[in-house]
Amino acid sequence: MIRQVEYFEKPGKENTFRCLEMVSGLVDEGFSHLVVATTTGETGLLFARKLQGKTLNVVAVTHNVGYAGQNADECPAEARQELNSLGVKIFTGAILTRGIEASFVKSHQGVYLGYIIAQTLRLLGQGVKVCVEIVVEACDAGLVPEGADIIAVAGNRRGADTVAISSRLIHPIAFLTSG
């Protein structure tokens, strides 16, 4: 199997539509699971609308409530309702490599395993780190099957600039593009 790698000049949401084209091509090849990072729901909605009508299990992964401030949910109810109406499953929970360790890093100046993993994944790009996190989170929540061919989409701040695939044939993850 041969896969092409495409690198963007700069990370950011201006790469979102190219990522959407890549994902659409992968779905046409037979991938049936898509996990997309979406803070406000905007990126998740963009992918869900464009891929509507295809045989595809779409999971939108949001920040946990409280990530941006006490009791703050960055994904508005209206976006959640539309995602649900499009058949998208939504995962809102603690970020895999953040959790309780982040508070210890800040409070006690220590270095902990989750932080080390996050920093290591960031060496490949912020979007790559998020792709790994959201696929594991979606698998842990039972929203995508472990060991399945999965497309992951993430980015830096808003929009998408990274598409990664996790496949039984390419294990554990192959990066098609990274911002």
N, C-alpha and C positions, 0 to 999 in steps of 0.2 A: 504494500500500500504506500502510495506517495501522497503527502500532504504539502501544500504550499504554505509558507509563513509570510505574512504581510505585516510590516511594521509601519506605524504611523509616525510622521515627523514629530508631532507633539501629542501628549495625552489630552483628553478632554472630550466634551460632549459633541464637538464637531465631527467626531468619528462614529457617532451613533448610527447614522443611516448606513454606513458601510458595514458595521457590525450586523445590522439587521439583514442586509443582503447576504452576508456570510451564513447567518443562522438559517435563513430561508433556504439556502442551498443545501445545508446539512439536513434540514427537515426533508427536503426533496430526496436526499440520499437514503432516508429511512430512520434518522434519529427521531425518537418519539418522546423524549423528555427534555424540557428546557427549564433551567433555574436561572432567574434573572434578579440581580440586585436592584432594588428600587427604594430610595429614601422617601420620596414624596408620592410614589405611585406612578409618576409621569413616565419613566422608562419602562416599567412593567406594562402600562397601558399601551404604549407605543408598540411594543412587541406583540402583545395580545391582540390588538386590533389588526395589525398587519398579518398575523398568522392565523387569524380566525378562520374556521372552516377546515383547517388541516387536522389530521389525527395527531394530536400533540398534547401531552400533559405539561401544562405550564405552571410553574411555582414562582411566585414573587416573594423575595426575602427582603423584609424591611429592617430598619434599625429597631432595637428593643425600645419599648416605652421607657422614657427616662434618659435615653442616650443624649438628647439635646438639652436636658434640664428636667427637673423633678416633675414627674407625671406627664411629660411632653411626649406626644405621639406625632412624629413628623409626617406620617401618612394619613391624610384627612379621611374622614368617614366616607365622603363622596367618592374618592378614588378607590377605597376598599370596596364600596358597593358596586362600582363599575367593573372592577377586576373580578369580583364574584359573579356578576352578571355575564361576563365573558368566559366563565368556567375556570378562572385562575384560582389556584389554591394559594393562600397567603400564609407565610411563616413570619411571625414576629416573636423574637426571643433574644436571649443573650448571644452576643457575637462570640463565636467559637474561641478565638484567641484573646479575648478581652476579659470578660467575666470578672471574678473577684480579684484575680491577680493584678489587674490594672490599678486597683485601689492600693494594693500593697506596694507596687512599683512607685506610685506617687507618695504614699505615706512613709514608707520605710526604705526608700532608695535601693531596693533589692532588685535582683534579676531573677525572673521565674520562667518556668518552662513555656507557658503560653506566650509570654512576651518574646522569648528567644525564637519560638516557631514563627510568630508574626514577623519579626525582624528578618528572619531568614527568607521567608516567602517574599517579603518586600524587595529583596535583592533581585528578584525576577520581575518586579513591578507591583504597584499597589493593586492594580486590577487582577493580577494573578493571585495575590493573597486573598482577595475577596472571592474570586471564583472558587478557590479551594474551600474557604470557609462556608460559603453558601451551599455548596454541594453536600458537604458533611452535615450541615444543619438540616437541610431538606431530607437527607437520608435518615438522620437520627429521628426526625419527626414522622417518618413513614410516608412522606409526600412523594418521594421517588425511590424506586427499588435499588438497594445496594447491588453493585456489580452490573448495573444496566448501562447502556450507552447514553450518556448525558451531555447536553450542551450547557455551558455556564457562561453568563454574560455579566460583566461588571465594568466599573469605570472609576475615574478619579473625580470625586465630588458629584457632579451631575452628568447624566447621559451615560453612554457606553463607549469604551475604547478597548475592551479586552473580550475576546471570545476564546474559550477553552473547551476541549472535549475530553471527557472521561469515557473510555471505551474498553470493552473486553479485549479488543484487538490491540489497543495502544494503552498500555497500563503504566502508571495510574492516570496520568493526565498529559495531554499534548496541547500545546499552546499554538493556536492559529494566528493570533495577533495579540500584541501586548503594547499598551500605551506607555 
